[in-house]
Amino acid sequence: VKTEYLNCQESICWMTRYPIENVDYNLRHKCHKFNFKPNIKVQHRTNSFLETLKQPIESHIGIHVRRGDISYRPNINQHNINRMRPTYEYFDAIDKLGLKPPFFLCTECNLVHREFCDKFGTNNISRYGTSGYRLDHKEDIIDSLVDLLLLSKTKLIIGSHSAFSAASLLFTDAPFYMVHPDGLKVNL
Protein backbone atom coordinates (compact mmCIF):
# COMPACT_ATOMS: atom_id res chain seq x y z
CA VAL A 1 0.00 0.00 0.00
CA LYS A 2 1.39 3.38 -0.96
CA THR A 3 0.27 5.62 1.88
CA GLU A 4 1.06 8.83 0.05
CA TYR A 5 -1.88 8.16 -2.26
CA LEU A 6 -4.40 7.66 0.49
CA ASN A 7 -6.70 10.47 1.47
CA CYS A 8 -7.17 11.25 5.16
CA GLN A 9 -10.29 9.15 5.63
CA GLU A 10 -8.58 6.14 4.08
CA SER A 11 -5.52 6.86 6.20
CA ILE A 12 -7.45 6.43 9.43
CA CYS A 13 -8.73 3.06 8.23
CA TRP A 14 -5.26 2.04 7.04
CA MET A 15 -3.54 3.10 10.26
CA THR A 16 -5.99 1.16 12.37
CA ARG A 17 -5.49 -2.05 10.39
CA TYR A 18 -1.71 -2.21 10.14
CA PRO A 19 1.03 -2.08 12.76
CA ILE A 20 2.20 1.38 13.72
CA GLU A 21 5.75 0.76 12.58
CA ASN A 22 4.50 0.44 8.98
CA VAL A 23 2.84 3.86 9.01
CA ASP A 24 4.33 6.61 6.89
CA TYR A 25 4.66 9.28 9.58
CA ASN A 26 4.97 12.01 6.98
CA LEU A 27 1.36 11.20 6.19
CA ARG A 28 0.18 12.58 9.52
CA HIS A 29 1.73 15.95 8.70
CA LYS A 30 -0.46 16.01 5.60
CA CYS A 31 -3.60 14.81 7.36
CA HIS A 32 -3.69 16.07 10.92
CA LYS A 33 -5.28 19.33 9.95
CA PHE A 34 -8.08 17.75 7.96
CA ASN A 35 -11.47 19.24 8.58
CA PHE A 36 -12.58 17.17 11.56
CA LYS A 37 -14.90 18.89 13.97
CA PRO A 38 -16.19 16.91 16.94
CA ASN A 39 -19.86 17.17 17.74
CA ILE A 40 -21.08 19.39 20.57
CA LYS A 41 -21.14 16.56 23.12
CA VAL A 42 -17.47 15.70 22.46
CA GLN A 43 -16.50 19.38 22.48
CA HIS A 44 -18.30 19.93 25.79
CA ARG A 45 -16.66 16.93 27.48
CA THR A 46 -13.24 17.92 26.16
CA ASN A 47 -13.58 21.55 27.27
CA SER A 48 -15.00 20.59 30.66
CA PHE A 49 -11.99 18.38 31.33
CA LEU A 50 -9.52 21.04 30.12
CA GLU A 51 -11.00 23.51 32.63
CA THR A 52 -10.09 21.13 35.49
CA LEU A 53 -6.37 21.05 34.68
CA LYS A 54 -3.94 23.08 36.76
CA GLN A 55 -1.62 23.45 33.76
CA PRO A 56 -2.52 23.65 30.05
CA ILE A 57 -2.79 20.27 28.31
CA GLU A 58 -0.10 21.45 25.88
CA SER A 59 2.42 21.35 28.75
CA HIS A 60 1.66 17.68 29.50
CA ILE A 61 3.43 14.58 28.25
CA GLY A 62 0.78 12.30 26.77
CA ILE A 63 0.97 8.61 27.58
CA HIS A 64 -1.22 5.87 26.15
CA VAL A 65 -0.99 2.53 27.93
CA ARG A 66 -2.98 -0.05 26.02
CA ARG A 67 -5.12 -2.29 28.20
CA GLY A 68 -8.62 -2.12 26.71
CA ASP A 69 -8.47 -5.45 24.93
CA ILE A 70 -7.98 -7.36 28.16
CA SER A 71 -10.53 -5.35 30.10
CA TYR A 72 -13.53 -6.33 27.97
CA ARG A 73 -12.54 -9.19 25.65
CA PRO A 74 -12.63 -12.61 27.28
CA ASN A 75 -11.21 -14.33 24.19
CA ILE A 76 -8.28 -12.05 23.39
CA ASN A 77 -5.56 -13.76 21.40
CA GLN A 78 -1.92 -14.03 22.41
CA HIS A 79 -0.81 -11.72 19.57
CA ASN A 80 -2.74 -8.79 21.09
CA ILE A 81 -1.55 -9.60 24.60
CA ASN A 82 2.04 -9.52 23.35
CA ARG A 83 1.48 -6.03 21.92
CA MET A 84 0.64 -4.72 25.40
CA ARG A 85 3.75 -3.56 27.18
CA PRO A 86 4.29 -3.71 30.95
CA THR A 87 4.03 -0.43 32.84
CA TYR A 88 7.70 -0.45 33.84
CA GLU A 89 8.62 -0.12 30.14
CA TYR A 90 6.74 3.19 30.05
CA PHE A 91 8.62 4.30 33.16
CA ASP A 92 11.89 3.30 31.47
CA ALA A 93 10.95 5.33 28.38
CA ILE A 94 10.14 8.37 30.53
CA ASP A 95 13.50 8.04 32.29
CA LYS A 96 15.42 7.44 29.05
CA LEU A 97 13.89 10.55 27.49
CA GLY A 98 14.46 12.60 30.66
CA LEU A 99 10.81 13.62 30.85
CA LYS A 100 9.20 15.34 33.81
CA PRO A 101 5.54 15.72 34.82
CA PRO A 102 2.82 16.69 34.26
CA PHE A 103 1.55 13.61 32.44
CA PHE A 104 -1.77 13.03 30.72
CA LEU A 105 -2.53 9.32 30.99
CA CYS A 106 -4.82 7.45 28.58
CA THR A 107 -5.57 3.95 29.79
CA GLU A 108 -8.56 1.80 30.56
CA CYS A 109 -6.76 0.22 33.49
CA ASN A 110 -7.14 1.61 37.01
CA LEU A 111 -4.09 -0.39 38.13
CA VAL A 112 -1.91 1.40 35.55
CA HIS A 113 -3.30 4.73 36.78
CA ARG A 114 -2.42 3.78 40.36
CA GLU A 115 1.13 2.76 39.32
CA PHE A 116 1.68 6.13 37.63
CA CYS A 117 0.30 7.99 40.64
CA ASP A 118 2.52 5.99 43.00
CA LYS A 119 5.63 6.73 40.92
CA PHE A 120 5.02 10.38 40.00
CA GLY A 121 2.45 11.60 42.52
CA THR A 122 -1.29 11.98 42.09
CA ASN A 123 -0.99 15.72 41.42
CA ASN A 124 1.27 15.04 38.44
CA ILE A 125 -1.10 12.66 36.63
CA SER A 126 -4.17 13.82 34.72
CA ARG A 127 -6.63 11.28 33.38
CA TYR A 128 -9.90 11.90 31.65
CA GLY A 129 -11.34 8.56 32.63
CA THR A 130 -14.03 6.94 30.63
CA SER A 131 -17.51 5.76 31.43
CA GLY A 132 -16.50 2.28 30.32
CA TYR A 133 -14.36 0.37 27.88
CA ARG A 134 -16.84 -1.21 25.52
CA LEU A 135 -16.60 -0.19 21.91
CA ASP A 136 -20.15 -1.37 21.36
CA HIS A 137 -21.54 1.27 23.75
CA LYS A 138 -22.12 4.79 22.44
CA GLU A 139 -21.03 6.66 25.57
CA ASP A 140 -17.81 4.65 25.77
CA ILE A 141 -17.01 5.51 22.16
CA ILE A 142 -17.65 9.20 22.83
CA ASP A 143 -15.39 9.12 25.89
CA SER A 144 -12.70 7.29 23.90
CA LEU A 145 -12.78 10.04 21.27
CA VAL A 146 -12.47 12.70 23.97
CA ASP A 147 -9.48 10.82 25.42
CA LEU A 148 -7.90 10.55 21.97
CA LEU A 149 -8.36 14.27 21.24
CA LEU A 150 -6.92 15.22 24.63
CA LEU A 151 -3.92 12.97 24.01
CA SER A 152 -3.34 14.68 20.69
CA LYS A 153 -3.13 18.08 22.41
CA THR A 154 -0.10 17.10 24.53
CA LYS A 155 3.41 18.24 23.65
CA LEU A 156 4.82 14.74 23.21
CA ILE A 157 3.23 11.30 23.11
CA ILE A 158 4.53 8.00 24.42
CA GLY A 159 2.23 5.38 23.01
CA SER A 160 1.78 1.76 22.31
CA HIS A 161 1.39 -0.53 19.35
CA SER A 162 -2.29 0.26 18.88
CA ALA A 163 -4.84 1.89 16.65
CA PHE A 164 -5.64 4.40 19.41
CA SER A 165 -2.06 5.69 19.54
CA ALA A 166 -1.92 5.79 15.73
CA ALA A 167 -5.22 7.65 15.42
CA SER A 168 -4.12 10.32 17.92
CA LEU A 169 -1.23 11.16 15.58
CA LEU A 170 -3.61 12.33 12.88
CA PHE A 171 -4.47 15.35 15.03
CA THR A 172 -0.99 16.50 16.00
CA ASP A 173 2.59 17.14 14.97
CA ALA A 174 3.83 16.20 18.45
CA PRO A 175 6.78 13.82 18.60
CA PHE A 176 5.76 10.19 19.12
CA TYR A 177 7.67 7.47 20.92
CA MET A 178 6.38 3.91 20.88
CA VAL A 179 7.02 1.45 23.69
CA HIS A 180 7.72 -1.70 21.69
CA PRO A 181 9.01 -5.23 22.39
CA ASP A 182 12.22 -4.30 20.52
CA GLY A 183 12.73 -1.21 22.68
CA LEU A 184 11.68 2.42 22.39
CA LYS A 185 10.94 3.43 18.82
CA VAL A 186 11.01 7.03 17.70
CA ASN A 187 8.78 8.50 15.03
CA LEU A 188 9.04 12.26 14.73
C-alpha positions in Angstrom: 0.0 0.0 0.0 1.4 3.4 -1.0 0.3 5.6 1.9 1.1 8.8 0.0 -1.9 8.2 -2.3 -4.4 7.7 0.5 -6.7 10.5 1.5 -7.2 11.3 5.2 -10.3 9.1 5.6 -8.6 6.1 4.1 -5.5 6.9 6.2 -7.5 6.4 9.4 -8.7 3.1 8.2 -5.3 2.0 7.0 -3.5 3.1 10.3 -6.0 1.2 12.4 -5.5 -2.0 10.4 -1.7 -2.2 10.1 1.0 -2.1 12.8 2.2 1.4 13.7 5.8 0.8 12.6 4.5 0.4 9.0 2.8 3.9 9.0 4.3 6.6 6.9 4.7 9.3 9.6 5.0 12.0 7.0 1.4 11.2 6.2 0.2 12.6 9.5 1.7 16.0 8.7 -0.5 16.0 5.6 -3.6 14.8 7.4 -3.7 16.1 10.9 -5.3 19.3 9.9 -8.1 17.8 8.0 -11.5 19.2 8.6 -12.6 17.2 11.6 -14.9 18.9 14.0 -16.2 16.9 16.9 -19.9 17.2 17.7 -21.1 19.4 20.6 -21.1 16.6 23.1 -17.5 15.7 22.5 -16.5 19.4 22.5 -18.3 19.9 25.8 -16.7 16.9 27.5 -13.2 17.9 26.2 -13.6 21.6 27.3 -15.0 20.6 30.7 -12.0 18.4 31.3 -9.5 21.0 30.1 -11.0 23.5 32.6 -10.1 21.1 35.5 -6.4 21.1 34.7 -3.9 23.1 36.8 -1.6 23.5 33.8 -2.5 23.7 30.1 -2.8 20.3 28.3 -0.1 21.5 25.9 2.4 21.3 28.8 1.7 17.7 29.5 3.4 14.6 28.3 0.8 12.3 26.8 1.0 8.6 27.6 -1.2 5.9 26.1 -1.0 2.5 27.9 -3.0 -0.1 26.0 -5.1 -2.3 28.2 -8.6 -2.1 26.7 -8.5 -5.4 24.9 -8.0 -7.4 28.2 -10.5 -5.3 30.1 -13.5 -6.3 28.0 -12.5 -9.2 25.6 -12.6 -12.6 27.3 -11.2 -14.3 24.2 -8.3 -12.0 23.4 -5.6 -13.8 21.4 -1.9 -14.0 22.4 -0.8 -11.7 19.6 -2.7 -8.8 21.1 -1.6 -9.6 24.6 2.0 -9.5 23.4 1.5 -6.0 21.9 0.6 -4.7 25.4 3.8 -3.6 27.2 4.3 -3.7 31.0 4.0 -0.4 32.8 7.7 -0.5 33.8 8.6 -0.1 30.1 6.7 3.2 30.0 8.6 4.3 33.2 11.9 3.3 31.5 10.9 5.3 28.4 10.1 8.4 30.5 13.5 8.0 32.3 15.4 7.4 29.1 13.9 10.5 27.5 14.5 12.6 30.7 10.8 13.6 30.8 9.2 15.3 33.8 5.5 15.7 34.8 2.8 16.7 34.3 1.5 13.6 32.4 -1.8 13.0 30.7 -2.5 9.3 31.0 -4.8 7.5 28.6 -5.6 4.0 29.8 -8.6 1.8 30.6 -6.8 0.2 33.5 -7.1 1.6 37.0 -4.1 -0.4 38.1 -1.9 1.4 35.5 -3.3 4.7 36.8 -2.4 3.8 40.4 1.1 2.8 39.3 1.7 6.1 37.6 0.3 8.0 40.6 2.5 6.0 43.0 5.6 6.7 40.9 5.0 10.4 40.0 2.4 11.6 42.5 -1.3 12.0 42.1 -1.0 15.7 41.4 1.3 15.0 38.4 -1.1 12.7 36.6 -4.2 13.8 34.7 -6.6 11.3 33.4 -9.9 11.9 31.6 -11.3 8.6 32.6 -14.0 6.9 30.6 -17.5 5.8 31.4 -16.5 2.3 30.3 -14.4 0.4 27.9 -16.8 -1.2 25.5 -16.6 -0.2 21.9 -20.1 -1.4 21.4 -21.5 1.3 23.8 -22.1 4.8 22.4 -21.0 6.7 25.6 -17.8 4.7 25.8 -17.0 5.5 22.2 -17.7 9.2 22.8 -15.4 9.1 25.9 -12.7 7.3 23.9 -12.8 10.0 21.3 -12.5 12.7 24.0 -9.5 10.8 25.4 -7.9 10.6 22.0 -8.4 14.3 21.2 -6.9 15.2 24.6 -3.9 13.0 24.0 -3.3 14.7 20.7 -3.1 18.1 22.4 -0.1 17.1 24.5 3.4 18.2 23.7 4.8 14.7 23.2 3.2 11.3 23.1 4.5 8.0 24.4 2.2 5.4 23.0 1.8 1.8 22.3 1.4 -0.5 19.3 -2.3 0.3 18.9 -4.8 1.9 16.6 -5.6 4.4 19.4 -2.1 5.7 19.5 -1.9 5.8 15.7 -5.2 7.6 15.4 -4.1 10.3 17.9 -1.2 11.2 15.6 -3.6 12.3 12.9 -4.5 15.4 15.0 -1.0 16.5 16.0 2.6 17.1 15.0 3.8 16.2 18.4 6.8 13.8 18.6 5.8 10.2 19.1 7.7 7.5 20.9 6.4 3.9 20.9 7.0 1.5 23.7 7.7 -1.7 21.7 9.0 -5.2 22.4 12.2 -4.3 20.5 12.7 -1.2 22.7 11.7 2.4 22.4 10.9 3.4 18.8 11.0 7.0 17.7 8.8 8.5 15.0 9.0 12.3 14.7 
